[in-house]
């Protein structure tokens, strides 16, 4: 893969300052397993990241940082030992291997298989990565967005624009004989505006990105993002108080997939089911959603924010069908949960950094399209809510109960989208909401790359997607109860 110059070259890469090959890795793994562990792996990571923030017609901040280290994991049964270091000299790495291995004691060491290279997928090949490119061009993108937003409407009083970028180099070597490398680029661009009129103030935002370079802006220019953000803010200036009660809800395509991700996806991560704490525990083969619904976690989307060539355990992920025509087909697995359930790892073992052990995590989680047109779906609603953009939310993994706030939503009256609304919250239960899906659009859309998922204190980039969705009944929490 060509990813530009060598500015970000990982020290542990072949030919690097601290080159790691299969023989050296085998020695570390033997030390890690010397006290009797069943399995061990090494996770090397080098990350170079930067960011720019533009506000009040000037560049407010610019940052650049580098992190590097090794995480060593040893497993014995259901117990896991983990240790990490931020130096790649032999003594430090040996110390980490010895520390992680203390989880096991008194048993015979497991055999280390000399690693063979895993050929990764090729889902984000780039001629260059943005962190290697001059900062002047990135500043210009932010300035263009700010100028376009101010020019779009005189009611815009403030514009903030941001650009973040990174390259993450990883190397995984396991005692089972896998050795895999990957170079993972990422960029994210965002615009936020504030508009004021007659004492009222509203904000609007737009952003995106993914595992791509500056060619992202060929189809999503700074001016386009500025127009989207301004449009949202201006429309919301006229927003009325939201109605309250149980009613039909139509979810817009794309970003609405975050409700699926939070209210359903987390419950399908296999560690929760291994521990028996998910609402979906023991439900494989049973109907858990409307027969219209097929949900997949797909790491293959070219250049997607949640796309990966290999997971953080060295497995090549593909597409995992979670729910098929309403029936639960399986879970997202890392190596640990896969062994527990007698399944093959699905390539969903992910971690925030070398300082964290991997967990089953989503990549790009998608509700597949149906047969209805979005216009047909809206026409079918007598009175309801059209949910266009989501803000924050809370979910109880054990039972699937959720509360989500909407940053942009509208009233549907007699089959037409009418007044913008403010203060809308959607309250419900993930599995119940999926059973109440009565129409699915033919307009599947993948959200532009903005979402980050948190779990057990770790954050990883993810993607979401869905078509237009009609749910027969969700509780709407609003302030207008008249």
ZAMARGU-4260 file (C-alpha; in steps of 0.2 Angstrom, whole numbers, plus 5000, padded with zeros to 4 digits):
<rodrens>
0) 5000/5000/5000 | 5007/5017/4996 | 5003/5030/5009 | 5014/5045/5005 | 5031/5049/5012
5) 5039/5041/5027 | 5036/5054/5040 | 5025/5043/5050 | 5034/5027/5047 | 5032/5015/5062
10) 5048/5011/5071 | 5043/4993/5073 | 5040/4991/5054 | 5051/4981/5043 | 5067/4991/5041
15) 5062/5003/5056 | 5072/5008/5070 | 5065/4994/5081 | 5060/4981/5068 | 5049/4967/5075
20) 5050/4951/5065 | 5043/4934/5068 | 5058/4927/5078 | 5059/4942/5090 | 5040/4941/5093
25) 5041/4922/5096 | 5054/4926/5110 | 5042/4938/5118 | 5027/4927/5117 | 5037/4912/5125
30) 5041/4924/5140 | 5022/4929/5141 | 5017/4911/5141 | 5031/4904/5152 | 5020/4904/5168
35) 5006/4893/5159 | 4995/4904/5149 | 4984/4897/5135 | 4986/4911/5123 | 4996/4927/5121
40) 4997/4941/5108 | 5007/4957/5105 | 5000/4973/5099 | 5012/4986/5093 | 5005/5003/5088
45) 5012/5019/5082 | 5000/5034/5080 | 5003/5051/5072 | 4988/5063/5074 | 4985/5082/5071
50) 4971/5094/5071 | 4966/5112/5066 | 4952/5123/5074 | 4946/5139/5065 | 4935/5151/5074
55) 4931/5170/5072 | 4940/5171/5055 | 4956/5165/5062 | 4965/5148/5065 | 4963/5146/5084
60) 4974/5131/5086 | 4985/5118/5078 | 4991/5102/5086 | 5002/5087/5081 | 5006/5072/5092
65) 5014/5055/5092 | 5011/5040/5103 | 5019/5023/5102 | 5019/5007/5112 | 5016/4988/5115
70) 5002/4979/5123 | 5004/4961/5129 | 4989/4950/5132 | 4989/4933/5140 | 4974/4923/5143
75) 4971/4907/5154 | 4953/4901/5153 | 4942/4917/5156 | 4955/4926/5165 | 4966/4939/5155
80) 4982/4948/5160 | 4987/4964/5151 | 5002/4975/5152 | 5009/4989/5141 | 5024/4999/5139
85) 5028/5015/5129 | 5046/5010/5124 | 5051/4996/5112 | 5068/4992/5119 | 5070/4974/5124
90) 5070/4976/5143 | 5054/4986/5142 | 5045/4973/5131 | 5051/4958/5141 | 5045/4967/5157
95) 5028/4969/5149 | 5027/4951/5143 | 5032/4945/5161 | 5019/4956/5169 | 5005/4950/5158
100) 5010/4932/5160 | 5007/4933/5179 | 4989/4929/5176 | 4994/4911/5175 | 5004/4901/5187
105) 5010/4883/5189 | 5004/4876/5172 | 5015/4870/5158 | 5019/4884/5145 | 5008/4883/5129
110) 5018/4881/5113 | 5021/4896/5102 | 5019/4894/5084 | 5031/4905/5074 | 5020/4917/5065
115) 5016/4918/5047 | 5010/4934/5039 | 4991/4937/5037 | 4987/4946/5020 | 4976/4960/5025
120) 4961/4966/5015 | 4964/4982/5004 | 4950/4994/5008 | 4958/5011/5010 | 4973/5012/4998
125) 4979/5030/4997 | 4992/5039/4986 | 4995/5050/5002 | 4989/5053/5019 | 4984/5070/5025
130) 4996/5071/5039 | 5010/5071/5027 | 5003/5086/5017 | 5006/5105/5021 | 4995/5113/5034
135) 4992/5128/5023 | 4980/5118/5012 | 4970/5112/5027 | 4969/5129/5034 | 4962/5135/5018
140) 4948/5122/5019 | 4943/5129/5036 | 4943/5147/5030 | 4933/5142/5014 | 4919/5134/5026
145) 4919/5149/5037 | 4917/5162/5023 | 4904/5151/5014 | 4894/5150/5031 | 4894/5169/5034
150) 4890/5173/5016 | 4875/5161/5016 | 4864/5170/5028 | 4866/5187/5038 | 4858/5178/5053
155) 4874/5168/5055 | 4884/5175/5070 | 4897/5162/5073 | 4906/5149/5063 | 4918/5135/5070
160) 4927/5123/5058 | 4938/5109/5062 | 4950/5097/5054 | 4957/5081/5062 | 4969/5068/5055
165) 4979/5053/5059 | 4988/5038/5053 | 4989/5023/5064 | 5001/5009/5061 | 4998/4992/5069
170) 5007/4975/5070 | 4999/4960/5079 | 5008/4944/5082 | 4999/4929/5091 | 5005/4913/5099
175) 4993/4904/5087 | 5004/4909/5072 | 4996/4925/5065 | 5006/4941/5061 | 4997/4955/5053
180) 5001/4973/5049 | 4990/4988/5044 | 4991/5006/5041 | 4975/5015/5045 | 4972/5033/5039
185) 4958/5044/5045 | 4952/5062/5043 | 4937/5071/5050 | 4930/5088/5045 | 4917/5098/5054
190) 4907/5114/5053 | 4896/5121/5067 | 4887/5138/5065 | 4876/5148/5077 | 4862/5159/5069
195) 4852/5172/5079 | 4835/5181/5075 | 4823/5190/5086 | 4832/5184/5102 | 4832/5166/5097
200) 4847/5156/5094 | 4850/5140/5086 | 4865/5130/5080 | 4868/5119/5065 | 4882/5107/5060
205) 4888/5096/5046 | 4904/5085/5045 | 4911/5069/5038 | 4926/5060/5033 | 4933/5043/5034
210) 4949/5033/5029 | 4953/5044/5014 | 4963/5059/5009 | 4959/5076/5003 | 4950/5069/4988
215) 4935/5068/5001 | 4932/5086/4997 | 4929/5083/4979 | 4912/5077/4983 | 4909/5085/5000
220) 4917/5103/4998 | 4919/5115/5013 | 4906/5126/5005 | 4894/5111/5005 | 4896/5107/5023
225) 4894/5126/5027 | 4877/5126/5018 | 4871/5111/5026 | 4875/5118/5044 | 4868/5135/5040
230) 4852/5127/5033 | 4849/5117/5049 | 4852/5132/5060 | 4840/5143/5050 | 4826/5130/5049
235) 4827/5127/5068 | 4825/5146/5072 | 4807/5143/5068 | 4805/5127/5078 | 4790/5125/5088
240) 4788/5115/5105 | 4788/5096/5102 | 4772/5086/5105 | 4773/5073/5118 | 4765/5056/5118
245) 4766/5039/5108 | 4766/5041/5089 | 4772/5035/5073 | 4790/5040/5069 | 4799/5041/5053
250) 4818/5040/5054 | 4828/5049/5040 | 4841/5038/5031 | 4860/5038/5036 | 4863/5046/5052
255) 4848/5038/5060 | 4858/5022/5060 | 4865/5028/5076 | 4849/5023/5085 | 4852/5006/5078
260) 4870/5006/5083 | 4866/5011/5101 | 4849/5003/5105 | 4852/4986/5096 | 4870/4985/5090
265) 4879/4985/5107 | 4867/4971/5113 | 4873/4960/5099 | 4892/4962/5104 | 4896/4944/5110
270) 4904/4949/5127 | 4888/4955/5134 | 4880/4939/5128 | 4894/4928/5135 | 4891/4936/5152
275) 4872/4935/5150 | 4869/4954/5152 | 4861/4957/5135 | 4843/4957/5131 | 4848/4946/5116
280) 4857/4932/5127 | 4850/4915/5121 | 4840/4922/5107 | 4849/4916/5092 | 4837/4908/5080
285) 4822/4918/5087 | 4812/4932/5080 | 4819/4948/5088 | 4813/4961/5075 | 4801/4965/5061
290) 4803/4953/5047 | 4807/4968/5036 | 4824/4970/5046 | 4841/4963/5041 | 4855/4970/5050
295) 4874/4968/5046 | 4890/4973/5053 | 4901/4976/5038 | 4919/4981/5039 | 4922/4981/5020
300) 4914/4998/5015 | 4928/5006/5005 | 4936/5020/5015 | 4922/5020/5028 | 4925/5027/5045
305) 4922/5010/5053 | 4931/5000/5040 | 4946/4990/5044 | 4958/4979/5034 | 4962/4968/5050
310) 4955/4969/5067 | 4965/4972/5082 | 4968/4953/5085 | 4974/4951/5067 | 4959/4943/5059
315) 4952/4949/5043 | 4934/4955/5045 | 4920/4953/5032 | 4902/4956/5034 | 4893/4948/5049
320) 4874/4945/5047 | 4867/4949/5064 | 4848/4949/5061 | 4840/4942/5045 | 4822/4945/5041
325) 4819/4948/5059 | 4828/4932/5065 | 4843/4934/5076 | 4858/4925/5067 | 4872/4928/5078
330) 4884/4940/5087 | 4899/4951/5084 | 4914/4941/5091 | 4932/4944/5097 | 4943/4929/5099
335) 4938/4926/5117 | 4919/4926/5114 | 4921/4916/5098 | 4930/4902/5108 | 4916/4903/5122
340) 4902/4901/5109 | 4912/4888/5098 | 4912/4900/5083 | 4925/4908/5072 | 4930/4926/5076
345) 4921/4938/5066 | 4935/4951/5065 | 4926/4963/5078 | 4940/4963/5091 | 4945/4981/5092
350) 4954/4992/5105 | 4957/5011/5107 | 4976/5009/5108 | 4990/4998/5114 | 4985/5003/5132
355) 4969/4993/5130 | 4964/4975/5128 | 4952/4971/5113 | 4934/4969/5115 | 4920/4964/5103
360) 4915/4981/5094 | 4905/4986/5079 | 4913/4992/5063 | 4900/4999/5051 | 4883/4993/5057
365) 4869/4994/5044 | 4850/4991/5042 | 4848/4985/5024 | 4835/4993/5013 | 4817/4988/5010
370) 4805/4991/4995 | 4796/5007/4999 | 4800/5024/4993 | 4803/5037/5006 | 4789/5048/4999
375) 4777/5033/5001 | 4783/5031/5019 | 4780/5049/5024 | 4763/5049/5015 | 4757/5035/5026
380) 4759/5045/5042 | 4744/5054/5048 | 4752/5063/5063 | 4770/5059/5068 | 4788/5064/5069
385) 4801/5065/5056 | 4818/5062/5064 | 4832/5069/5053 | 4848/5071/5065 | 4852/5064/5081
390) 4862/5071/5096 | 4866/5062/5112 | 4858/5046/5119 | 4858/5034/5133 | 4855/5015/5132
395) 4854/5001/5145 | 4862/4986/5137 | 4854/4974/5148 | 4836/4978/5143 | 4838/4989/5128
400) 4829/5004/5135 | 4835/5020/5126 | 4833/5039/5126 | 4839/5049/5111 | 4838/5068/5108
405) 4836/5075/5091 | 4845/5090/5084 | 4834/5092/5069 | 4816/5085/5068 | 4799/5089/5060
410) 4781/5086/5062 | 4772/5075/5050 | 4754/5080/5047 | 4742/5072/5034 | 4757/5064/5025
415) 4768/5079/5024 | 4783/5085/5033 | 4778/5102/5040 | 4785/5112/5055 | 4802/5110/5063
420) 4802/5105/5081 | 4813/5108/5096 | 4816/5098/5112 | 4812/5081/5104 | 4817/5065/5113
425) 4814/5048/5107 | 4811/5035/5122 | 4809/5017/5119 | 4816/4999/5119 | 4828/4994/5105
430) 4821/4976/5102 | 4803/4983/5104 | 4807/4997/5092 | 4814/4985/5079 | 4798/4974/5080
435) 4788/4990/5076 | 4796/4993/5060 | 4782/4993/5047 | 4790/5001/5032 | 4808/5002/5025
440) 4814/5013/5012 | 4823/5009/4996 | 4836/5023/5000 | 4849/5015/5010 | 4862/5028/5015
445) 4878/5027/5025 | 4881/5041/5037 | 4896/5052/5032 | 4911/5048/5044 | 4908/5057/5060
450) 4903/5044/5073 | 4914/5038/5088 | 4908/5024/5099 | 4913/5022/5118 | 4913/5006/5128
455) 4922/5002/5144 | 4931/5018/5143 | 4938/5015/5125 | 4933/5025/5110 | 4934/5018/5092
460) 4928/5026/5075 | 4912/5018/5068 | 4900/5019/5054 | 4881/5018/5053 | 4869/5017/5040
465) 4850/5014/5036 | 4836/5018/5024 | 4821/5028/5029 | 4812/5019/5043 | 4794/5020/5049
470) 4791/5014/5066 | 4773/5011/5071 | 4775/5019/5089 | 4788/5027/5099 | 4786/5038/5114
475) 4790/5056/5110 | 4796/5066/5125 | 4792/5084/5121 | 4786/5100/5130 | 4769/5102/5121
480) 4756/5090/5129 | 4741/5100/5123
</rodrens>
